[in-house]
Amino acid sequence: MFGPAARQMVQAWAGVLRRSEAAPATWRTKAPAAIEATSVSGACDAVATDGQVRRQGLQLAAAVELSRWAEPFDAWAAIRRAWSTVRDQGGGAAQARTAALRALEAQWDGVRVCDATALPEPAIVAAGDFSSPARWADAEFQHQWQRYVVDCCDRLEEALEASAAGGDARQQ
């Protein structure tokens, strides 16, 4: 009496074990390699060591902040988070750049410049095409922040290539 019931229970338990092993195996095949995740993190750290990247983002934020007392928007942190999330999930360079652009677009698309003197130099947009200095400053800001995102993403991609080429999986 216990024999058939025990055999049925062992077979059921074996099925549970097979299914529990199949789920992580499927995840492992879809997940990026550990070396990729550590390389992405290393690329972000390498670019962040140059304080100029963060300063440029804060300079852009200063042009549109409404109050001197407002907490400045950390554009570099938003770019880093968006770019690394896509790259950690196995996305490509173009997808990561798009995510970074969208992250800043959510904050800065269509904002008005409050302090044109805070805009980075040299200017990208010719001032003669606008009816007022304010309209020029707004257009200049839109071009500047988009260029800033592209430059940051390019630097991140270069650092990612360098970190991936510079070590083996054991070092990572």
Secondary structure as the mmCIF struct_conf table of DSSP 4:
data_model
#
loop_
_struct_conf.conf_type_id
_struct_conf.id
_struct_conf.beg_label_comp_id
_struct_conf.beg_label_asym_id
_struct_conf.beg_label_seq_id
_struct_conf.end_label_comp_id
_struct_conf.end_label_asym_id
_struct_conf.end_label_seq_id
HELX_RH_AL_P HELX_RH_AL_P1 PHE A 2 LYS A 30
BEND BEND1 ALA A 31 ALA A 31
HELX_LH_PP_P HELX_LH_PP_P1 PRO A 32 ALA A 33
HELX_RH_AL_P HELX_RH_AL_P2 ALA A 34 ALA A 48
TURN_TY1_P TURN_TY1_P1 THR A 49 THR A 49
BEND BEND2 ASP A 50 ASP A 50
HELX_RH_AL_P HELX_RH_AL_P3 GLY A 51 VAL A 64
BEND BEND3 LEU A 66 LEU A 66
TURN_TY1_P TURN_TY1_P2 ARG A 68 TRP A 69
BEND BEND4 ALA A 70 ALA A 70
HELX_LH_PP_P HELX_LH_PP_P2 GLU A 71 PHE A 73
HELX_RH_AL_P HELX_RH_AL_P4 ALA A 75 ASP A 88
TURN_TY1_P TURN_TY1_P3 GLN A 89 GLY A 90
HELX_RH_AL_P HELX_RH_AL_P5 ALA A 93 TRP A 108
TURN_TY1_P TURN_TY1_P4 ASP A 109 GLY A 110
HELX_LH_PP_P HELX_LH_PP_P3 VAL A 111 VAL A 113
BEND BEND5 CYS A 114 CYS A 114
HELX_RH_3T_P HELX_RH_3T_P1 ALA A 116 ALA A 118
BEND BEND6 LEU A 119 LEU A 119
BEND BEND7 GLU A 121 PRO A 122
BEND BEND8 ILE A 124 VAL A 125
HELX_RH_3T_P HELX_RH_3T_P2 ALA A 127 ASP A 129
BEND BEND9 PHE A 130 SER A 132
HELX_RH_AL_P HELX_RH_AL_P6 PRO A 133 ALA A 165
BEND BEND10 GLY A 166 GLY A 166
TURN_TY1_P TURN_TY1_P5 ALA A 169 GLN A 171
#
